[in-house]
Amino acid sequence: MTLRPFLLSLTLGLALPAHAAGRPPYGGTLALAHAGALPPADPALADTPEQATLRALGASAMCRLPTAQGAVQPVLALKLERTRPQLLEVTLPSPALASAFARALSRLSGSEAPSPYRALLQPLQGEGRKLSATGATLPLALAYPWPDLERALCHPALGAPEAPGPFTQAPAGAWTAQPRQPEGRPFLDAVVPTRAEERELARRLGTGEAQVALGGPGPEGAPGGGAALYATYLAFSPRRVPADFRQAVESVLDRVDLTRLYVRGPAEPMAGLLPPALAAALPGAAPAAPRPAPPASAGGRRVTLLYDAQLADQRAVAERLQVKLYERGYAVALQALPRAALRARWAAGDYELMLHAVLLPPVPSLALAVALDTGGRHDLLGVELPRLGAVADQAARDARARERALALAPSVPLVPLYAQGLALRARPELQGLAWDAQGLALLAGAWLQPAGAP
């Protein structure tokens, strides 16, 4: 099923009467206001919900996961076929595009620009470091059984910078619709993205200067329609902080207040490696642990907390942690870094404390893999993933991944903090808006109600 039938099946029944008996109208320009920067070219760095949603307008992924339990829906890929149990062949529209994806995936696993999303490729032979296309086909050979490979390929970070999308991006002005796309021409003629201060978003929506706004809170918090999977952790280096550091943090950390007071948009406190959207209650699971007592040591350490300079939320959270850790004897210096520099420091292990946010896949086994790598436990992937891959039933595999996330949490140097979703507000004339399992809005399939329509 392509994007258009998928969206119509979700939205036509809820559309206005004028559209109930006919097809949505083509045409119109969508004015889109957004609070953050436009996405960078590297898909692995365009991983906030806002940037991933924007990037999908100009660069499509191989595939899409409409629902976490549903079948994979090809987007740029013409076909994803298991020609053997441990060989997936992805057919793309051209040899050039197949080679572009081979380069992008190999780069993700290589040393040039290491990323925690490399964990999604760990089940491949050689962890996907030396992929190559054969004509328009990209063969992906597995080192062990891994039923979730197709779902992994739908993650936005596994895109290719050269990939085409439903709209042609431009540094300024309108992004125009592309008529020849695997999913068909978008209903909209163009999208005009404009960056605005957060306080301006609501005003632009109210005056009609924008039909949709991404990012920033509304008067009572921005609503969101997708899953909250953008997870933020406090990563720490066990070699550079005292052994009781986790206890010190947990003894002063109130996740509910931290999320409510310092995090913009739709967000949920996160107490485990997996966010609430994925961490379904397990039979017989123990209730949330009470806050631990302060450690016996007095701290007395000077440490530096790195955070993402592009994320205003992280600055506010970093300042709050600075205050709370002072109560435990830690003098915390704050340092903002561009995301690429932050990831480079993460890959080198060159940090004491770091706020690290990643867009977790909507599949527990895949999310666990990314979380483990984010916490510097890449070594665990070769142990945990083959065991999960041996569980053929998806529901049983999901449950097992949740169990392992609980069991492994104490051995991973991460303090989970909160998970965010996409903050999106739209005017009534924007119709047909749907969401995928990743929690991203599918703006390319929406349409504008003509002026004067009933």
C-alpha atoms as one frame of an Amber mdcrd trajectory, in Angstrom:
protein
   0.000   0.000   0.000   1.443   3.395  -0.955   1.197   6.567   1.094  -1.894
   7.889  -0.651  -4.206   4.889  -0.080  -2.799   4.531   3.436  -3.633   8.137
   4.305  -7.014   8.023   2.626  -7.995   4.925   4.538  -7.097   6.691   7.774
  -8.556  10.087   7.086 -11.290  10.163   4.462 -13.881   8.920   6.906 -13.045
  11.866   9.166 -12.792  14.463   6.412 -15.337  17.125   5.664 -18.524  16.098
   3.802 -17.263  17.689   0.599 -14.442  15.157   0.540 -16.399  12.163   1.791
 -17.630  11.170  -1.645 -14.639  12.258  -3.721 -10.897  12.460  -3.752  -8.975
  15.191  -1.935  -8.086  18.227  -4.037  -4.684  18.804  -5.579  -3.015  22.187
  -5.273  -2.227  24.799  -2.700   0.867  25.864  -0.829   1.369  24.811   2.766
   2.871  27.515   4.971   4.881  25.683   7.622   6.402  27.458  10.612   9.053
  25.630  12.606  10.974  26.550  15.731  14.243  24.726  15.091  16.806  24.711
  12.326  16.230  22.958   9.018  17.564  19.397   9.040  21.214  18.811   8.159
  22.117  16.664   5.170  23.245  13.756   7.353  20.113  11.747   8.240  21.751
  10.433  11.421  22.049  14.006  12.707  18.540  15.056  11.604  17.018  12.924
  14.317  14.810  15.210  16.375  11.116  14.559  15.650  10.836  18.015  14.076
  13.878  17.643  11.823  13.023  14.080  10.827   9.511  15.210   9.840  10.916
  18.071   7.765  13.565  15.894   6.166  10.945  13.400   5.002   9.469  16.142
   2.804  12.663  16.358   0.762  14.277  12.940   1.168  12.307   9.719   1.478
  13.382   6.646   3.411  13.548   3.131   1.989  10.348   2.206   3.753   7.826
   3.212   6.387   6.343   1.449   9.379   2.701   2.614   9.569   2.141   0.771
  12.861   4.626  -0.902  15.179   2.954  -4.292  14.712   2.099  -3.850  11.036
   3.842  -4.754   7.816   6.630  -2.648   6.358   5.443  -0.296   3.604   8.007
   0.375   0.824   8.606   4.045   0.013  11.724   4.492  -2.143  12.369   0.773
  -2.176  10.449  -1.015  -4.891  10.755  -4.307  -3.064  12.222  -5.766   0.134
  12.558  -9.509  -0.333  14.086 -12.263   1.777  15.593 -14.415  -0.934  17.096
 -16.529   1.835  16.323 -16.493   5.570  19.484 -14.478   6.259  19.614 -12.436
   3.047  17.412  -9.415   2.409  17.544  -7.895  -1.071  16.323  -4.309  -1.376
  15.408  -3.253  -4.908  15.625   0.494  -5.521  14.595   2.580  -8.564  18.148
   2.924  -9.920  21.708   1.655  -9.453  22.748   5.155  -8.374  20.208   5.173
  -5.558  21.162   1.657  -4.455  24.806   2.756  -4.289  23.832   5.888  -2.360
  22.120   3.812   0.315  25.064   1.390   0.439  27.436   4.315   1.091  25.144
   5.883   3.682  24.694   2.690   5.681  28.388   1.785   5.526  29.305   5.271
   6.719  26.944   4.893   9.665  28.849   1.829  10.870  32.308   3.124   9.995
  34.754   5.327  11.855  34.159   8.487   9.797  30.928   9.539  11.501  30.000
   6.946  14.136  26.452   7.076  15.377  24.403   5.138  17.953  22.103   4.217
  15.067  24.848   1.876  13.859  23.308  -0.577  16.343  20.477  -1.083  13.846
  23.003  -2.622  11.430  24.876  -4.774  13.958  23.084  -7.992  12.857  24.536
  -7.613   9.338  27.707  -9.416   8.359  30.580  -7.112   9.278  27.982  -4.886
  10.973  27.300  -3.355   7.558  30.678  -1.629   7.217  31.343  -2.704   3.616
  28.045  -2.772   1.799  27.864  -2.569  -1.978  25.049  -2.560  -4.493  24.568
  -4.966  -7.374  22.876  -2.888 -10.018  19.697  -1.500  -8.480  19.712  -4.125
  -5.723  21.233  -3.677  -2.270  21.915  -7.111  -0.734  21.981  -7.198   3.078
  23.387 -10.445   4.469  22.746 -11.223   8.136  25.280 -12.743  10.508  22.482
 -14.448  12.451  18.682 -14.619  12.272  17.172 -11.165  12.732  13.467 -10.832
  11.876  13.412  -7.077  12.570  15.852  -6.015   9.834  13.103  -4.724   7.529
  11.683  -2.602  10.354  15.144  -1.259  11.153  15.589  -0.010   7.577  12.555
   2.259   7.992  14.288   4.357  10.662  14.897   7.954   9.464  18.593   7.806
  10.416  19.139   5.037   7.858  18.355   7.314   4.943  20.693   8.536   2.215
  21.590  12.223   1.733  21.069  11.846  -2.044  17.633  10.253  -1.729  14.814
  12.088  -3.535  11.628  13.029  -1.768   8.097  14.191  -2.483   9.300  17.819
  -2.599  12.450  19.448  -3.944  14.170  21.304  -1.133  15.513  24.804  -1.569
  17.612  26.915   0.844  14.909  29.588   0.725  11.435  29.859  -0.705   9.048
  27.112  -1.704   9.758  23.404  -1.820   7.947  22.234  -4.946   6.110  18.942
  -5.401   7.773  16.253  -7.471   5.384  14.583  -9.941   7.329  11.350 -10.368
   7.609   9.650  -7.011   7.122   5.981  -6.073   4.173   7.010  -3.909   2.721
   9.421  -6.452   2.568  13.173  -6.627   1.763  14.947  -3.333  -1.615  16.673
  -3.147   0.109  19.959  -2.247   1.851  21.989  -4.938   4.459  23.329  -2.550
   5.569  23.708   1.050   7.104  26.948   2.328   8.990  26.370   5.603   9.793
  29.416   7.708  11.762  29.433  10.922  10.132  31.374  13.735  10.738  32.023
  17.398   8.726  29.710  19.616   6.536  32.559  20.868   5.688  33.414  17.245
   4.328  29.991  16.304   0.916  30.385  17.950   0.500  33.896  16.524   1.251
  32.736  12.975  -1.255  29.924  13.283  -3.882  32.265  14.664  -3.495  34.806
  11.869  -3.324  32.184   9.132   0.273  33.046   8.213   0.972  29.348   8.766
  -1.275  26.323   8.426   0.978  24.105  10.533   3.576  24.740  13.231   6.285
  22.353  14.386   8.027  22.632  17.733   7.604  24.766  20.797   4.886  24.650
  23.425   1.443  26.127  22.990  -0.363  28.040  25.738  -1.046  24.759  27.546
   1.661  22.612  25.961   1.744  21.689  22.314  -0.390  18.701  21.398   1.120
  15.799  19.547  -0.421  12.910  17.695   2.540  10.539  17.575   4.457   8.290
  19.916   7.023   9.902  22.244  10.203   8.100  21.148  12.845  10.854  21.215
  14.598   9.671  24.364  17.018  11.772  26.400  19.504  10.102  28.725  22.162
  11.392  31.083  25.185   9.395  29.957  28.160   9.137  32.296  31.630   7.660
  31.994  32.204   5.065  34.735  35.949   5.712  34.418  35.580   9.411  35.182
  32.945   9.657  37.901  32.664   7.925  41.299  31.129   4.459  41.456  28.087
   5.799  43.312  27.334   8.515  40.749  24.114   6.878  39.557  22.878   6.718
  43.145  23.748  10.393  43.633  21.737  11.392  40.557  18.749   9.199  41.355
  18.629  10.528  44.918  17.952  14.079  43.699  16.139  13.392  40.419  12.396
  13.980  40.127  11.633  12.954  36.554   8.024  14.106  36.688   8.947  17.641
  37.736  11.927  17.741  35.377   9.723  16.812  32.426   6.821  19.049  33.393
   8.832  22.166  34.178  11.841  22.053  31.856  10.850  20.126  28.720   8.788
  21.721  25.958   6.043  20.040  23.989   4.639  16.538  24.477   6.947  14.569
  26.770   6.853  11.755  29.299   9.168  10.916  32.204  11.299   7.884  31.407
  12.560   5.654  34.205  13.936   2.766  32.112  16.031   2.219  29.011  12.829
   2.081  26.939  10.312   4.952  26.937   6.737   4.431  28.194   5.486   4.027
  24.613   7.538   0.820  24.331   7.880  -0.340  27.926   4.503  -2.052  28.277
   3.827  -3.406  31.745   5.171  -6.908  32.214   3.218  -9.534  34.183   4.387
  -9.429  37.765   6.599  -6.392  37.178   7.601  -4.578  40.331   6.308  -1.047
  40.940   8.580   1.894  40.306  11.507   1.932  42.717  11.492   4.659  45.370
  14.123   7.354  45.227  17.352   5.983  46.757  19.064   7.491  49.762  22.020
   9.791  49.106  25.355   7.978  48.766  27.695   7.937  51.717  30.416   9.786
  49.819  30.216  13.557  49.669  30.930  13.862  45.969  33.444  16.648  45.879
  34.106  16.276  42.172  34.340  18.784  39.361  32.737  17.421  36.214  31.651
  18.784  32.833  28.202  18.115  31.422  28.006  18.245  27.624  24.702  18.959
  25.902  23.283  19.633  22.440  23.552  23.317  21.551  20.601  23.015  19.147
  18.148  21.888  21.824  16.827  24.561  24.173  15.277  21.834  26.304  18.668
  20.337  26.969  20.091  23.618  28.178  17.246  23.997  30.678  17.612  20.388
  31.828  21.399  20.722  32.093  21.046  23.797  34.290  18.574  21.974  36.525
  20.893  18.973  36.875  23.742  21.352  37.670  21.754  22.712  40.613  20.579
  19.322  41.873  23.996  17.660  41.653  25.482  20.518  43.663  23.394  19.157
  46.544  25.479  15.982  46.287  28.811  17.749  46.199  29.349  17.907  42.438
  30.526  21.126  40.803  29.128  20.802  37.292  30.390  22.928  34.409  28.139
  23.088  31.348  29.371  22.946  27.756  27.141  23.226  24.689  28.314  21.500
  21.514  26.948  21.141  17.980  25.320  17.742  17.525  28.070  16.423  15.254
  30.740  17.377  17.795  28.676  15.880  20.604  28.405  12.573  18.745  32.151
  12.615  18.050  32.865  13.042  21.767  30.412  10.221  22.499  32.105   7.888
  20.007  35.537   8.622  21.474  34.308   8.177  25.049  35.600  11.689  25.667
  33.123  12.920  28.257  32.311  12.781  31.946  28.607  13.589  31.667  26.524
  14.068  28.542  22.879  14.667  27.714  22.359  12.347  24.763  19.058  12.233
  22.867  18.240   9.599  20.259  15.159   8.785  18.197  14.351   5.247  19.269
  12.680   2.910  16.769   9.085   1.883  17.583  10.148  -1.770  17.971  11.429
  -2.872  21.418  14.299  -5.030  20.129  15.584  -2.228  17.897  15.099   0.423
  20.573  17.040  -1.691  23.062  19.901  -2.023  20.570  20.142   1.755  20.094
  19.873   2.398  23.844  22.672  -0.064  24.631  24.972   1.531  22.062  24.057
   5.008  23.300  25.205   3.889  26.744  28.561   2.734  25.421  27.684  -0.971
  25.645  28.172  -1.913  22.013  29.766  -5.080  23.365  26.379  -6.279  24.599
  24.823  -6.204  21.132  26.648  -9.325  19.996  25.293 -11.168  23.029  21.745
  -9.847  23.304  20.633  -9.443  19.699  21.275 -13.025  18.520  19.188 -14.277
  21.442  16.368 -11.916  20.561  16.632 -12.780  16.875  16.147 -16.445  17.708
  12.608 -15.645  18.935  10.536 -15.913  15.761   7.214 -14.604  17.086   7.127
 -10.801  17.079   5.005 -10.391  20.213   7.213 -12.802  22.142  10.331 -11.056
  20.847   8.979  -7.662  21.916   8.213  -9.001  25.391  11.673 -10.530  25.674
  13.301  -7.240  24.645  11.367  -5.419  27.373  12.512  -7.978  29.931  16.128
  -7.586  28.852  15.868  -3.799  29.007  14.866  -4.062  32.670  17.572  -6.579
  33.457  20.376  -4.729  31.662  19.603  -1.197  32.867  21.902  -1.302  35.943
  24.876  -2.319  33.769  24.430   0.493  31.235  25.911   3.893  32.218  22.779
   5.840  31.347  20.260   7.609  33.560  17.011   7.759  31.540  15.285  11.138
  31.848  12.373  11.747  29.444  10.951  10.919  26.029   9.507  13.542  23.679
   7.088  13.435  20.787   6.576  15.797  17.877   4.930  19.074  18.862   2.570
  19.869  15.990  -0.350  22.249  15.714  -2.406  22.731  12.565  -5.245  24.875
  11.306  -8.540  23.176  10.367  -7.951  23.603   6.630  -5.069  21.124   6.755
  -6.683  17.752   6.139  -5.462  14.175   5.813  -2.712  14.438   8.409  -1.550
  11.021   9.631   1.295   9.688  11.757   3.603   6.730  11.405   4.786   4.340
  14.106   7.949   6.418  14.559   5.819   9.287  15.864   6.411  11.490  12.812
   3.751  13.422  10.903   3.259  12.414   7.263   2.912  15.937   5.881   3.555
  14.826   2.302   0.190  13.067   2.228  -1.887  15.939   3.606  -3.983  18.388
   1.587  -5.537  21.819   2.016  -9.284  22.310   2.091 -10.155  24.876  -0.606
 -11.387  28.234   0.639 -15.159  28.329   0.796 -15.570  24.548   0.868 -18.320
  23.405   3.243
